[in-house]
Amino acid sequence: MTAREDTGVRSMPTHWDEEYDLVVLGAGAGGMAAALVSAIEGMRTLVIEKSDQAGGTTAYSSGTVWIPNNAQQRQLGVTNDAVAALEYLDALVGDRADRKLREAFIAAGPEMLDYLARHTDVGFRVYRQQPDYRQDLPGATLGGGRWSLSRLTVVRWGKTSIVSGGPFQNSCCSVG
């Protein structure tokens, strides 16, 4: 008996029934966006959701996501620069998470919206006058950072479809 067998760890199987380039855990807005992008980029993708519906924590926010400092809001005259957004997140989160993660979020969020606009039919609308939740914190704005899906969208790749609509009445299903 080897030390590995003593610990109860089994060896990895050499044959799998299915193989994927990316396995996404959770069918919330972030997971669904990751799955969509990976499929667009030609990857074989599997989304695993433990609940009976998609949406994750985004479903609790009426299907809105907070993506400040993006090109679409600037086109509408709504200003929310990265410095103010980072100041707001720093005040909101404090030392409960690594600041580098917040910086990455502020930088990558607008890039994600631009990518989806270029490569998909997913439509978003900005809430120009929905304020940040905590107006008492530095960097809070009166609107422009919150987004929701603007129309019912069906995204298909391979045998999988995602049906999206605000406020995030989403489902993901495998067909066939």
C-alpha positions as CSV (number, residue, x, y, z in Angstrom):
1,M,0.0,0.0,0.0
2,T,1.4,3.4,-0.9
3,A,1.2,6.6,1.2
4,R,-1.3,7.9,-1.3
5,E,-3.6,5.0,-0.7
6,D,-3.2,5.4,3.0
7,T,-4.8,8.9,2.8
8,G,-7.8,7.7,0.8
9,V,-6.8,9.7,-2.3
10,R,-7.6,7.8,-5.5
11,S,-5.6,8.2,-8.7
12,M,-7.1,10.3,-11.4
13,P,-9.0,8.4,-14.1
14,T,-7.3,8.1,-17.5
15,H,-10.6,8.2,-19.5
16,W,-13.3,10.8,-19.2
17,D,-16.8,10.6,-20.6
18,E,-16.7,14.3,-21.5
19,E,-13.8,16.8,-21.8
20,Y,-14.0,20.6,-21.6
21,D,-11.6,23.4,-22.1
22,L,-13.4,25.4,-19.3
23,V,-15.7,24.4,-16.5
24,V,-17.6,27.3,-15.0
25,L,-19.0,26.9,-11.5
26,G,-22.1,29.0,-11.1
27,A,-24.5,30.5,-13.6
28,G,-24.6,34.0,-12.3
29,A,-23.7,37.0,-14.4
30,G,-19.9,36.4,-14.0
31,G,-20.1,32.7,-14.7
32,M,-22.4,33.2,-17.7
33,A,-20.2,35.9,-19.1
34,A,-17.1,33.7,-18.7
35,A,-18.9,30.8,-20.4
36,L,-20.1,33.0,-23.3
37,V,-16.7,34.5,-23.9
38,S,-15.0,31.1,-23.8
39,A,-17.5,29.7,-26.3
40,I,-17.0,32.7,-28.6
41,E,-13.3,32.1,-28.4
42,G,-13.8,28.5,-29.6
43,M,-13.5,26.7,-26.3
44,R,-15.7,23.7,-25.3
45,T,-17.5,25.0,-22.1
46,L,-19.6,23.5,-19.3
47,V,-21.6,25.6,-16.9
48,I,-22.5,23.9,-13.6
49,E,-25.2,25.5,-11.4
50,K,-26.2,24.0,-8.0
51,S,-29.6,25.8,-7.8
52,D,-32.6,25.3,-10.0
53,Q,-32.2,28.6,-11.8
54,A,-29.5,30.8,-13.2
55,G,-28.7,34.3,-12.0
56,G,-26.6,33.8,-8.9
57,T,-26.3,36.8,-6.6
58,T,-27.1,39.0,-9.6
59,A,-30.7,37.7,-9.4
60,Y,-30.9,39.4,-6.0
61,S,-30.0,42.8,-7.4
62,S,-32.8,42.8,-10.0
63,G,-30.4,41.6,-12.6
64,T,-28.2,44.6,-12.4
65,V,-24.4,44.7,-12.4
66,W,-22.1,47.5,-11.3
67,I,-19.6,48.3,-14.1
68,P,-18.3,51.9,-13.5
69,N,-16.1,53.9,-15.8
70,N,-17.3,52.5,-19.1
71,A,-17.5,54.0,-22.6
72,Q,-21.3,53.6,-22.9
73,Q,-22.0,55.8,-19.8
74,R,-19.6,58.4,-21.0
75,Q,-21.5,58.6,-24.3
76,L,-24.6,59.4,-22.3
77,G,-22.8,62.2,-20.4
78,V,-22.5,60.2,-17.2
79,T,-19.1,60.5,-15.7
80,N,-17.7,58.0,-13.2
81,D,-14.0,57.8,-13.5
82,A,-11.9,54.9,-12.3
83,V,-10.5,56.8,-9.4
84,A,-13.9,57.6,-7.9
85,A,-15.1,54.0,-8.4
86,L,-12.0,52.7,-6.7
87,E,-12.4,55.1,-3.8
88,Y,-16.0,53.9,-3.4
89,L,-15.0,50.2,-3.4
90,D,-12.1,50.9,-1.0
91,A,-14.5,52.5,1.4
92,L,-17.1,49.8,1.0
93,V,-14.8,46.8,1.2
94,G,-12.0,48.0,3.4
95,D,-9.4,45.4,4.2
96,R,-11.8,42.5,3.7
97,A,-10.3,41.8,0.2
98,D,-7.1,42.4,-1.7
99,R,-7.1,45.9,-3.3
100,K,-5.5,44.4,-6.4
101,L,-8.7,42.5,-7.1
102,R,-10.7,45.8,-6.9
103,E,-8.2,47.5,-9.3
104,A,-8.5,44.6,-11.7
105,F,-12.3,44.7,-11.5
106,I,-12.4,48.5,-12.3
107,A,-10.0,48.0,-15.2
108,A,-11.6,44.8,-16.7
109,G,-15.3,45.6,-16.3
110,P,-15.5,48.2,-19.1
111,E,-13.3,46.0,-21.3
112,M,-15.9,43.2,-20.7
113,L,-18.8,45.4,-21.8
114,D,-16.9,46.5,-24.9
115,Y,-16.1,42.8,-25.8
116,L,-19.7,41.8,-25.4
117,A,-20.8,44.7,-27.6
118,R,-18.4,43.7,-30.3
119,H,-18.9,40.0,-30.3
120,T,-22.5,39.3,-29.2
121,D,-26.1,40.5,-29.5
122,V,-26.3,40.8,-25.7
123,G,-27.8,44.2,-25.0
124,F,-27.3,46.3,-21.9
125,R,-28.8,49.5,-20.7
126,V,-27.3,51.9,-18.2
127,Y,-29.3,53.3,-15.3
128,R,-28.4,56.9,-15.5
129,Q,-30.1,57.9,-12.3
130,Q,-29.8,54.9,-10.0
131,P,-27.4,55.9,-7.2
132,D,-24.7,53.7,-5.7
133,Y,-26.2,51.9,-2.7
134,R,-24.0,53.6,-0.1
135,Q,-24.2,57.4,-0.8
136,D,-22.5,58.1,2.6
137,L,-19.2,56.7,1.3
138,P,-16.5,58.6,-0.6
139,G,-16.6,58.1,-4.4
140,A,-20.4,57.3,-4.5
141,T,-22.2,58.5,-7.5
142,L,-25.8,59.3,-8.4
143,G,-25.9,57.0,-11.3
144,G,-24.4,55.5,-14.4
145,G,-22.5,52.5,-13.0
146,R,-25.4,50.1,-12.9
147,W,-26.4,48.0,-15.9
148,S,-29.0,45.5,-16.7
149,L,-29.9,43.4,-19.8
150,S,-32.0,45.7,-22.0
151,R,-33.9,43.0,-23.9
152,L,-34.6,39.3,-24.1
153,T,-31.5,37.7,-25.6
154,V,-31.0,34.2,-26.7
155,V,-27.3,33.2,-27.0
156,R,-26.6,29.8,-28.6
157,W,-23.4,27.9,-29.0
158,G,-23.3,24.3,-30.0
159,K,-26.1,22.4,-28.2
160,T,-26.4,25.0,-25.4
161,S,-28.7,28.0,-25.1
162,I,-28.8,30.8,-22.6
163,V,-32.0,32.8,-22.4
164,S,-31.6,36.1,-20.7
165,G,-33.9,38.9,-19.8
166,G,-34.2,41.6,-17.2
167,P,-34.7,41.4,-14.4
168,F,-32.5,38.4,-14.9
169,Q,-35.1,35.7,-15.6
170,N,-32.4,33.5,-17.0
171,S,-32.2,29.8,-17.8
172,C,-29.5,27.7,-19.3
173,C,-30.2,24.5,-20.9
174,S,-28.5,21.8,-22.8
175,V,-30.4,20.6,-25.8
176,G,-29.9,17.1,-27.3
